[in-house]
């Protein structure tokens, strides 16, 4: 532990009554993030704030907790823990043949995220809740380490808890369960040698702690466990043994193998299944990432002829293709010019295509730190048009680009010939509520670009009476399975007097990827009128 002016570091050893050292014993302070864990020799270092009078609790599997005051610990930092009686009584379940089952997540789905561990905080626990039967024997625990993890070897401590009010309450272990690995991917912890027979429980919580590690020779260290989004808050986290448990939407990619006896009144627990990956939204996202990969292999977005426009607080990157009337392409949130890889070649045969990377995205830079807004993006677009000496332009905007296009059209109608929006919205209420929840969760977990996420959660704010002032032709496009609500797309169309509506069948929010031929022809017919 580190040392600071407001803290005192105490070092000591934890042993049992037989003077045997207790490896990986937990040390925690209630209502604090401060904690420690003993090493394999039973030694510990605990950072104790000077202004704290909270009690320090020492705990280890198979032993009674011991709580001491800061003053007592300073006088004697060496702690003795007493054995405790067996937590789990003998259970006679041999009268009936035990069935076997795998519970949890059997395979790693295509779309996952990572729960990372910090090698400097071995007290952190992360895990999952699993349903079990009233009479259950735990045989093994299996989990998936992200392939990008980097280490020579890691040492993990597995913890199992009784669950109360959907939170871990009491340890169910009589001894440490320690697991070491030098590999990534699927891991199997054999629990058959441990006495893990549970009676009258319907759930257990299983967590992991990173208690030791050997880094690679270059010193890099990365360790995370694969997880997936779920509606239930099954992801568990706490800083140290006396800290508060936190829960998050999602679930570790993990499962347990059990033997059990089911009573007549118990509900059947589903067998662990592989994610079919064929539900509509998952298939759409898989296709999206595949297209993004293909787009990245094209010249678009990294052309040797690309140029920058200096806006003083940002440098905007753009590429030009073809000749004729200007046609500006505006990509979506966290996108880039290459997202239009199926459109640029097509439209450059008819127009002077100017594809733009939005501020802070693609190759464009951004020196500001304030939250993004479509008003800001529209102001950038105005400066770009002025810089390129364009009199009047056509605009095709996808998602965020569509929102920027609408905003710009309202502010500078004299500069717009025709506007095409793809999957645009007037305000966040027009977006599917499950997607909004995902954005909120990402913001809470600090994953992704917070400025871009807040942009989608807080903007735009376009009024329907403002749209009524538009006089130039507008084509409103959306996919039949778009995340923009159908009634919201219809509202945009109805609010603009001189507008047309096109719903692209068998398409989601990623229309330019999924239905490029249909989309391109629809837009071209509109522009050529």
SESENU-548987 format. One record per residue (C-alpha): x negated, z negated, y negated; residue in one letter. Coordinates in pm, whole numbers, padded with zeros to 5 digits, always signed. Layout:
XZYA ...
% end
This chain:
+00000+00000+00000X -00112+00064-00356X -00190-00208-00610X -00052-00241-00960X -00052-00500-01234X +00297-00623-01145X +00240-00653-00773X +00026-00846-00527X -00096-00702-00199X -00083-00941+00097X -00262-00866+00424X -00197-01033+00755X -00129-01000+01126X +00190-01032+01331X +00167-01180+01683X +00397-01334+01944X +00389-01688+02082X +00130-01580+02341X -00100-01462+02061X -00047-01097+02152X -00048-00863+01855X +00282-00691+01777X +00233-00325+01696X +00476-00149+01463X +00667-00463+01361X +00883-00412+01051X +00845-00610+00727X +01110-00579+00459X +01242-00731+00139X +01617-00723+00079X +01746-00511-00210X +01403-00353-00250X +01222-00036-00152X +00915-00245-00073X +00829-00281+00290X +00557-00238+00547X +00500-00182+00916X +00218-00323+01128X -00036-00084+01278X -00119-00068+01648X -00339-00379+01604X -00056-00581+01449X -00213-00575+01101X -00013-00511+00785X -00041-00484+00408X +00264-00566+00197X +00297-00503-00175X +00484-00801-00312X +00611-00781-00674X +00506-01088-00872X +00847-01131-01029X +01026-01122-00695X +01158-01435-00525X +01331-01240-00248X +01269-01348+00108X +01049-01138+00336X +01179-01064+00686X +00958-00979+00985X +01123-00812+01284X +01016-00652+01609X +01199-00523+01915X +01257-00808+02161X +01180-01084+01910X +01375-01304+01675X +01357-01212+01309X +01154-01444+01093X +01219-01483+00721X +00967-01645+00488X +00938-01699+00115X +00674-01519-00094X +00491-01851-00152X +00482-01934+00219X +00352-01585+00296X +00076-01623+00039X -00028-01951+00202X -00020-01807+00554X +00014-01428+00590X -00025-01444+00970X +00318-01446+01130X +00428-01557+01479X +00754-01414+01618X +00947-01587+01896X +01097-01407+02195X +01472-01362+02187X +01726-01351+02464X +01835-01018+02610X +02059-00826+02374X +02247-00638+02639X +02398-00814+02939X +02369-00667+03286X +02644-00413+03342X +02777-00340+03686X +02870+00025+03678X +02752+00126+04021X +03098+00095+04170X +03179+00438+04031X +02961+00744+04041X +02809+00806+03702X +02855+01146+03542X +02592+01314+03328X +02631+01480+02990X +02434+01606+02692X +02574+01497+02355X +02476+01639+02017X +02314+01962+01901X +02178+02164+02191X +02010+02449+02005X +01857+02517+01666X +02100+02734+01467X +01978+03011+01240X +02068+02823+00922X +01904+02482+00893X +01731+02263+00639X +01450+02010+00679X +01442+01632+00650X +01083+01564+00551X +00874+01252+00620X +00610+01109+00386X +00292+01004+00566X +00236+00740+00298X +00565+00558+00366X +00579+00468+00739X +00871+00232+00676X +01114+00519+00609X +01373+00571+00884X +01584+00883+00929X +01828+00961+01205X +02171+01032+01342X +02488+00878+01481X +02598+00977+01832X +02929+00905+02008X +02898+00744+02353X +03127+00606+02623X +03213+00240+02674X +02971+00233+02969X +02669+00449+02900X +02308+00473+03015X +02071+00658+02781X +01830+00888+02964X +01651+01086+02692X +01646+01181+02326X +01566+01536+02217X +01500+01658+01863X +01354+01959+01682X +01044+01945+01459X +01028+02223+01199X +00774+02490+01306X +00601+02476+00965X +00489+02116+01032X +00113+02070+01019X -00077+01789+01193X -00320+01723+01473X -00100+01446+01614X +00186+01223+01499X +00305+00888+01629X +00677+00818+01602X +00875+00502+01657X +01227+00548+01791X +01492+00292+01692X +01842+00247+01839X +02117+00052+01664X +02468-00068+01715X +02700+00097+01462X +02949-00078+01235X +03152+00098+00967X +02954+00414+01042X +02623+00247+00954X +02348+00098+01176X +02392-00276+01212X +02185-00439+01487X +01889-00319+01692X +01965-00256+02060X +01602-00243+02173X +01404-00506+02361X +01070-00329+02323X +00906-00059+02113X +00965+00304+02200X +00661+00498+02079X +00624+00875+02108X +00321+01088+02029X +00307+01465+01999X +00076+01739+01878X +00337+02017+01903X +00632+02137+01695X +00973+02272+01800X +01184+02090+02058X +01064+01742+02165X +01180+01526+02457X +01148+01147+02462X +01203+01023+02818X +01400+00697+02797X +01462+00649+03169X +01200+00372+03198X +01371+00164+02929X +01668-00063+02989X +01915+00128+02774X +02254+00053+02922X +02530-00001+02667X +02865-00169+02715X +03173-00161+02489X +03016+00062+02225X +03162+00389+02102X +02866+00493+01883X +02494+00438+01856X +02250+00528+01579X +01908+00668+01666X +01637+00690+01400X +01272+00791+01383X +00981+00653+01182X +00647+00821+01126X +00414+00524+01193X +00081+00705+01234X -00071+01050+01216X -00390+01250+01252X -00415+01528+00994X -00566+01868+01051X -00929+01918+00957X -00833+02070+00622X -00632+01757+00540X -00293+01926+00505X -00003+01728+00651X +00360+01836+00684X +00622+01681+00910X +00996+01740+00903X +01289+01744+01142X +01539+02029+01149X +01893+01947+01037X +02213+02136+00971X +02499+02093+00729X +02815+01927+00860X +03127+01782+00700X +03056+01436+00844X +02795+01205+00693X +02583+01160+01005X +02240+01178+00845X +02097+00828+00802X +01816+00714+00574X +01662+00390+00453X +01329+00300+00293X +01247-00010+00496X +01389-00252+00752X +01578-00467+00499X +01688-00180+00275X +02032-00029+00232X +02131+00255+00461X +02224+00580+00291X +02424+00861+00450X +02429+01233+00381X +02639+01527+00495X +02467+01684+00790X +02315+01616+01128X +01971+01625+01286X +01914+01905+01534X +01904+01647+01812X +02085+01542+02129X +02093+01267+02390X +02119+01292+02768X +02342+01019+02907X +02494+00889+03229X +02837+00735+03190X +03161+00609+03337X +03473+00711+03146X +03779+00487+03137X +04128+00637+03146X +04197+00551+02783X +03875+00697+02641X +03865+01036+02478X +03632+01295+02622X +03312+01344+02420X +03233+01715+02378X +02939+01850+02575X +02647+01958+02359X +02682+02327+02281X +02460+02593+02135X +02576+02718+01797X +02743+03053+01866X +02621+03191+01532X +02921+03422+01528X +03150+03249+01283X +03218+03463+00980X +03028+03265+00717X +02721+03217+00937X +02715+03586+01025X +02738+03674+00657X +02448+03446+00567X +02235+03579+00853X +02300+03933+00730X +02216+03823+00375X +01874+03688+00475X +01804+03998+00683X +01880+04218+00383X +01666+03999+00159X +01379+04050+00403X +01428+04428+00401X +01454+04431+00021X +01125+04245-00006X +00949+04520+00184X +01051+04790-00066X +00876+04884-00390X +01166+04752-00596X +01083+04435-00784X +00708+04494-00765X +00662+04851-00884X +00328+04942-01040X +00533+05094-01324X +00720+04772-01397X +00694+04627-01748X +00749+04300-01934X +00934+04232-02261X +00807+03927-02453X +01094+03715-02589X +00857+03441-02717X +01007+03175-02486X +01020+03405-02183X +00878+03728-02047X +01144+03949-01892X +01035+04188-01618X +01215+04519-01570X +01179+04850-01387X +01311+05196-01479X +01418+05479-01249X +01580+05817-01320X +01710+05977-01640X +02036+05997-01832X +02272+05734-01970X +02131+05379-01945X +02266+05180-01647X +02155+04817-01647X +02151+04628-01315X +02182+04247-01332X +02121+04050-01010X +02276+03725-00890X +02166+03360-00894X +01812+03308-00761X +01784+03682-00698X +01566+03965-00821X +01555+04338-00883X +01493+04404-00514X +01845+04281-00432X +01963+04623-00556X +01742+04810-00310X +02048+04994-00174X +02170+05087-00525X +01863+05184-00731X +01779+05502-00538X +02144+05611-00540X +02218+05558-00909X +01880+05683-01034X +01997+06033-00933X +02268+06009-01199X +02150+05756-01460X +01852+05597-01627X +01856+05284-01416X +01707+04974-01580X +01685+04689-01330X +01611+04348-01483X +01481+04019-01344X +01675+03741-01517X +01481+03472-01705X +01298+03238-01465X +01382+03453-01162X +01203+03733-00980X +00891+03813-01184X +01039+03702-01517X +00896+03385-01667X +01060+03107-01866X +00896+02855-02099X +01212+02655-02172X +01325+02343-01985X +01688+02316-02096X +01971+02400-01857X +02046+02769-01814X +02364+02927-01949X +02518+03272-01939X +02514+03269-02318X +02136+03243-02300X +02116+03524-02043X +02344+03737-02262X +02119+03668-02563X +01820+03779-02355X +02004+04097-02262X +02073+04173-02628X +01701+04141-02710X +01610+04364-02416X +01852+04636-02532X +01715+04611-02886X +01358+04626-02761X +01432+04939-02557X +01614+05099-02853X +01934+05157-02655X +02251+05244-02845X +02510+05191-02573X +02476+05092-02209X +02661+05073-01881X +02622+04744-01696X +02656+04658-01326X +02636+04284-01272X +02647+04109-00934X +02761+03744-00918X +02567+03566-01198X +02487+03914-01329X +02860+03984-01349X +02913+03661-01544X +02632+03762-01780X +02785+04108-01813X +03125+03966-01910X +02967+03724-02157X +02756+03999-02314X +03054+04236-02333X +03254+03972-02525X +02969+03910-02770X +02858+04272-02817X +03145+04509-02729X +02993+04778-02953X +02693+04804-02715X +02887+04840-02389X +03020+05169-02261X +03144+05054-01921X +03107+04728-01730X +03119+04667-01355X +03138+04310-01224X +03082+04225-00856X +03191+03878-00747X +03212+03739-01101X +03403+03428-01208X +03535+03284-01535X +03461+02921-01449X +03349+02712-01147X +03711+02657-01035X +03714+03020-00928X +03455+02950-00658X +03536+02836-00303X +03544+02455-00305X +03323+02425+00006X +03050+02622-00170X +03083+02397-00474X +03038+02093-00246X +02726+02255-00103X +02584+02301-00453X +02665+01938-00537X +02493+01822-00220X +02185+02033-00296X +02169+01881-00641X +02200+01528-00501X +01928+01592-00243X +01704+01770-00495X +01682+02085-00285X +01662+02426-00446X +01624+02500-00817X +01830+02235-01002X +01865+02447-01318X +02014+02737-01124X +02241+02503-00926X +02370+02332-01241X +02434+02675-01390X +02681+02749-01109X +02837+02402-01120X +02889+02393-01499X +02925+02754-01609X +03065+02997-01713X +03351+02900-01940X +03526+03227-02024X +03888+03210-02143X +04145+03467-02035X +04255+03519-02397X +03898+03622-02475X +03908+03887-02204X +04221+04030-02365X +04001+04141-02657X +03793+04374-02440X +03870+04743-02500X +03602+04924-02302X +03667+05012-01934X +03582+04738-01683X +03574+04764-01303X +03630+04429-01128X +03493+04426-00770X +03497+04161-00500X +03460+04147-00123X +03767+04087+00090X +03596+03768+00217X +03432+03671-00111X +03353+03310-00211X +03529+03392-00537X +03894+03304-00484X +04112+03618-00453X +04359+03492-00714X +04068+03433-00952X +03942+03791-00914X +04298+03909-00971X +04317+03694-01285X +04006+03858-01430X +04154+04202-01366X +04492+04114-01516X +04331+03958-01825X +04139+04275-01917X +04382+04544-02032X +04157+04842-01962X +04033+04732-01619X +04046+04847-01260X +04031+04634-00945X +03850+04722-00622X +03846+04491-00321X +03585+04606-00070X +03713+04550+00285X +03504+04367+00548X +03267+04236+00283X +03176+03894+00148X +03002+03795-00175X +02712+04012-00063X +02889+04347-00111X +02577+04537-00231X +02408+04448+00098X +02703+04482+00335X +02892+04787+00205X +02642+04979-00010X +02787+05326+00050X +03143+05220-00028X +03030+05015-00328X +02806+05286-00472X +03073+05556-00448X +03335+05325-00600X +03111+05244-00896X +03000+05606-00944X +03359+05732-00949X +03443+05471-01214X +03142+05552-01431X +03198+05929-01409X +03560+05911-01530X 
% end
